[in-house]
């Protein structure tokens, strides 16, 4: 069976991405319960018939988003060796930034939502669970401790990315990711030390 993407496949991917991005854009402005298929189709620049070719309703779009993020992140995590991560944490953070770079428009909307935190919370829970699953399978660490560590790291990273998407984004996301990984592994002094600006403990 060929893995080649056909023109039809590309159209499907393009249409579903348009719907997903339209949904995320609308979520910035209103609650999910107030989003209708009509305005979702209009925002995605498609007709309702096209929408119903792929989804039965708005909540199925949410389910598809979560499944797609889960599959993509699981694939990226498959390349992470947690024993190596303990000495070089950037490899894990890089996977997180790669996930965002797969669809920066969608994640740009997602991470600038102010009121709709439920979707972000569910996605973050999904990413934490996936990361813990791989971590516990690879190294000797208790599940509960793994969840605490990964929750701390990914929640902090999400907060920084939210701030980045709401800024003028003059600092490249890769540089932001590198700084986060340095801070997580070495603390603030480690991050500042890399720029020859070690923090005075008396400050």
N, C-alpha and C positions, 0 to 999 in steps of 0.2 A: 504494500500500500504506500503510495507516494505522500510525502509530507509537504509537497509543493502547494503554496497558497494560490488558489484560483481567483480570477476577477470577481466571481460571485462571493467567495470568502472575504475578499477585501471590502466589498460593498457591505456585507453583513457586519464586519468589524467596525467599519466607518460609521454605519448607522447606529449600532449599539453604543459606540463611544459618544456619538452626538447626543443620544438619549441620556446617557450617564452623566455627561458634562452639563447638560441642560438641567437635570435633576439637582446636581450639586449647586449649580448657579442659583436655582430657585430656593434651595435650602438656606442660602445666605440671607434671603429676603423674608422667608416665611416658614411656618411650621409644616412638617411633612403632612399632617392631616388636612392642611389647607391647599395642598398642591393637587391640581386636577390633571387628568390625562390630556384635556384640551390644551391647557397652557404649557404642559410639558412637551407636547407635540409641536406647538407653535415655537417654543424656545429652541427646540432641536431642529426646526425648519423642516419638519416632515408632516404628513397628514396622519390622522388618527388610525386609518387602516394600516398604515405602515407600522405604527406603534404596536398595534394588536397582533401584528405578524410575529412579534418577538416577546411581548409581555401581556399578561392578562390584566395588569393594573399597576399602580404606582408602587405598591409594596413588593411586587415581584422584581422591580428594578433594584430595590434595596437588597433583596436576597441575592440577586445576580452580582451586585457590587461586592458584597461580602464574600461570595464564593470566588469571584475573580481575584480579589486581593489575597485571599487565603491560598489559592493555587499558585499565584505568582510568587508570594513570599515563601511558600514552602519550597518552591523550586530554587529560589535564591539561597535559602538556608541549607540546601543540600550541598552547597559548596563551602560551608563553614566548618572548620575543624576547631572545636571548642578548646582543645588542649593548646593549640596555637593561639587561640583568641586570648587566653589568660596572659600571654606575653605580648601579644600584638592585637589589642582590642579593635583597631580600626577596621579589621576585616568584617566584623559583625555590623558596625555602624555603616560601613559602606553598602551592605546589603539593604539596609533601611533607606539610604539615600537613592540607591538604584531603583527601589520600588517606587519612590516618588518620581524619579526621572522617567519612568515608563509612561507616565501620563501627568506631566506637571500642571496642565490646565485643570484637570479634575481635582488633584490634590491641592492646588491653589485655592479653589472654591471650598473644598472640604475643610482646610485648615484656617479659613477666614470666617467660618461660621461662628457667630457669637451666641445665639440662643439655642441652636440645635446640637446640644452636646451628646445626646443619646447615641446618634450614629457614630460619632467619633469615639465615644466610650466603648461601644460594641466592637468597633474595628481594633481599638487598642487592646481590648481583652483578647481578641482573636490573635493578634500578633504576639502578645505575651505568652499565650497558651502554646502557640506553635514553636516559639523560641525555647520555652522551657522543655517541651517534649523532646526536642533535638539535644538540648544541653544535658538533660538527665540521662539520655541514652548513650551519651559519649563520655561523660566524666562522672566520678563518684561524688554526687552531691544530692542532698535530700530535696524532694520535690518542693517543700515549703520554702526552704532557703533559696532555691533556684527562682521561685516566683517572686520573692522579695527583691532579689538582686536584679532580675530582668525588669520587674515593674519599675524599680527606681531608675534604671538606665533608660528604658524606652519612654517612660512618662516624661522624664526630663528632656529627652531628645525631641519628643513631640512638642513640648512647650517652646523649645528654642525654634523649631521649624515653624510653629504658628507665628512667632514673633518675626521670623525671617520673611514669611509670606506677606505679613502686614507692613513690611518695611519697603524701602526703595530697592532692596536686594542688590546692593553694590558689592557685597562680599559673596563670592561664588559659593554655592551650596556644598561643594566638595571641601572648601576651606572651612566652612562651618562644621561639617561632619568631622574633619580632622581635629578641630579644636575641642569638640565634644568628647571625642574618644580619648584625647590626651588628658582632659580634665577628669574624666571618669576613672582613668587608670592611675594618674599621678596626683590628682587634686588640683586646686587652683594654682598653687605655687609651681607645679609642673608645667601647666599651660603658660604661665607668665615667664617661667625660666627659659622656655623654648624661644621666647622673644626677647631674652636678656632683660626682663623686667620683673625679677623675683619680688614677690610681695613681702613687705616688712611685717613680721609677726606682731609688731607693736602697733600696727595701724588699727 
